[in-house]
Amino acid sequence: MPRKRVIKIPKTAMVKCPHCGSRSRLEIPKDSIINSFECKKCGQKTITPIMKCCIICAFSGKKCAPSSIMEAKMKGLEIRY
C-alpha cells in the first residue's frame, strides 16, 4: 500500500525584518494569521505587504498554517502539526 503524502505545519518561523535584516522567531498560530510584527532590534513595525497573506509568508521561508492547510487540501495531502 503506498504511503500517504504528508504536509507538516511548522510551529515556529524565523522572520527577517525588512528594515534592519535582523531575525526574530515567531510562533505560527494554528488557526489564524499574523498581520504585523514589531522588530525587537530596530523597533520598526511591519505590516503584511499587498499580495501576501501574512507576515510569516512574506518575511520567512515558511508558510502560515492556513496557507499550508489550503495547499494540503488542494493536493490531497495529510496534515500534521
MARROMI-757700 format. One record per residue (C-alpha): residue in one letter; chain; x, y, z; residue number from 1. Coordinates in steps of 0.02 Angstrom, whole numbers, plus 50000, padded with zeros to 5 digits. Each point is the difference from the previous one (the first is absolute). Layout:
("A" "A" (X Y Z) NUM)
...
END
This chain:
("M" "A" (50000 50000 50000) 1)
("P" "A" (50076 50170 49952) 2)
("R" "A" (50040 50123 50138) 3)
("K" "A" (49889 50152 50010) 4)
("R" "A" (50091 50163 49966) 5)
("V" "A" (50007 50115 50150) 6)
("I" "A" (50018 50187 50025) 7)
("K" "A" (50073 50052 50168) 8)
("I" "A" (49942 50164 50075) 9)
("P" "A" (50150 50085 50083) 10)
("K" "A" (49983 50066 50178) 11)
("T" "A" (50120 50147 49982) 12)
("A" "A" (50077 50106 49863) 13)
("M" "A" (50151 50115 49991) 14)
("V" "A" (49934 50166 49936) 15)
("K" "A" (50124 50122 49922) 16)
("C" "A" (49970 50184 50034) 17)
("P" "A" (49990 50093 49833) 18)
("H" "A" (50071 50158 50083) 19)
("C" "A" (50158 49939 50089) 20)
("G" "A" (50017 49817 49947) 21)
("S" "A" (49998 49927 50175) 22)
("R" "A" (49907 49838 50028) 23)
("S" "A" (49867 49962 50129) 24)
("R" "A" (49920 49834 50041) 25)
("L" "A" (49810 50005 49995) 26)
("E" "A" (49877 49865 50047) 27)
("I" "A" (49886 49953 49856) 28)
("P" "A" (49818 49999 50058) 29)
("K" "A" (49902 49846 49946) 30)
("D" "A" (49838 50090 49962) 31)
("S" "A" (50042 50180 49955) 32)
("I" "A" (50127 50111 49913) 33)
("I" "A" (50118 50136 50064) 34)
("N" "A" (49970 50166 49912) 35)
("S" "A" (50140 50101 50082) 36)
("F" "A" (50153 49986 50110) 37)
("E" "A" (50119 50118 50087) 38)
("C" "A" (50186 49967 49980) 39)
("K" "A" (50088 49968 50166) 40)
("K" "A" (50161 50081 49936) 41)
("C" "A" (49949 50157 49906) 42)
("G" "A" (49824 50022 50069) 43)
("Q" "A" (49921 50025 49828) 44)
("K" "A" (49823 49935 49979) 45)
("T" "A" (49971 49902 49840) 46)
("I" "A" (49831 49957 49925) 47)
("T" "A" (49957 49867 49872) 48)
("P" "A" (50044 50059 49824) 49)
("I" "A" (49869 50001 49864) 50)
("M" "A" (49984 49831 49910) 51)
("K" "A" (50064 49902 50151) 52)
("C" "A" (49885 49917 50126) 53)
("C" "A" (50101 50035 50158) 54)
("I" "A" (50167 50044 50078) 55)
("I" "A" (50056 49817 50007) 56)
("C" "A" (49972 49974 49812) 57)
("A" "A" (50077 50168 49955) 58)
("F" "A" (50158 50006 50107) 59)
("S" "A" (50049 49819 50037) 60)
("G" "A" (50036 49846 49898) 61)
("K" "A" (49845 49912 50068) 62)
("K" "A" (49813 50010 49974) 63)
("C" "A" (49870 50039 50132) 64)
("A" "A" (49883 49863 50060) 65)
("P" "A" (49846 50059 49900) 66)
("S" "A" (50103 50005 49838) 67)
("S" "A" (50077 49830 50035) 68)
("I" "A" (49829 49924 50039) 69)
("M" "A" (49926 50071 49840) 70)
("E" "A" (50145 49930 49899) 71)
("A" "A" (49981 49829 50083) 72)
("K" "A" (49814 49994 49961) 73)
("M" "A" (50028 50048 49818) 74)
("K" "A" (50134 49866 49979) 75)
("G" "A" (49913 49866 50106) 76)
("L" "A" (50139 49995 50129) 77)
("E" "A" (49987 49947 50181) 78)
("I" "A" (50029 50141 50125) 79)
("R" "A" (50113 49981 50152) 80)
("Y" "A" (50044 50127 50134) 81)
END
